[in-house]
């Protein structure tokens, strides 16, 4: 998944603290391989979250988890608008 969010300028520090908590909690979920966030170096209020799950089942379980509840209640209220998200499904064709 990828999520892009614009954060209220006065909430940047709290947003980063909460997003770190979300990331740590998500990584403890079964099947969550990657859960990272990045700050746009050119725009201090622009953030991207990137996550990977081992299967659709694990992603479905994530969507029902307390992690998503934490995002809805504690993280999204710190944004200027509803975050833009994309969910992808892919296969590995070659790996080295």
Residue pairs with C-beta under 8 A, 6 or more apart in sequence:
1 49
1 50
1 51
1 52
1 53
1 59
1 85
1 86
1 87
1 88
2 48
2 49
2 50
2 85
2 86
2 88
3 48
3 49
3 83
3 84
3 85
3 86
4 46
4 47
4 48
4 83
4 84
4 85
5 46
5 47
5 48
5 49
5 76
5 79
5 83
5 84
6 45
6 46
6 47
6 79
6 80
6 81
7 15
7 45
7 46
7 47
7 78
7 79
7 80
8 15
8 45
8 78
8 79
8 80
9 44
9 45
11 78
12 44
12 45
14 78
15 47
15 75
15 78
15 79
16 39
18 70
18 74
18 75
18 78
19 37
19 47
19 49
19 75
20 37
21 70
22 35
22 67
22 70
22 71
22 74
22 75
23 35
23 36
23 37
23 49
25 66
25 67
25 70
26 32
26 35
26 51
26 62
26 65
26 67
27 35
29 58
29 61
29 62
29 65
29 67
30 58
30 61
31 53
31 54
31 55
31 57
31 58
31 59
31 61
31 62
32 51
32 52
32 53
32 54
32 58
32 62
33 52
33 53
33 54
34 50
34 51
34 52
35 49
35 50
35 51
35 52
36 49
36 50
36 51
37 47
37 48
37 49
37 50
38 47
38 48
38 49
38 50
39 46
39 47
40 46
40 47
40 48
45 80
53 59
53 62
56 89
59 87
62 68
76 82
76 83
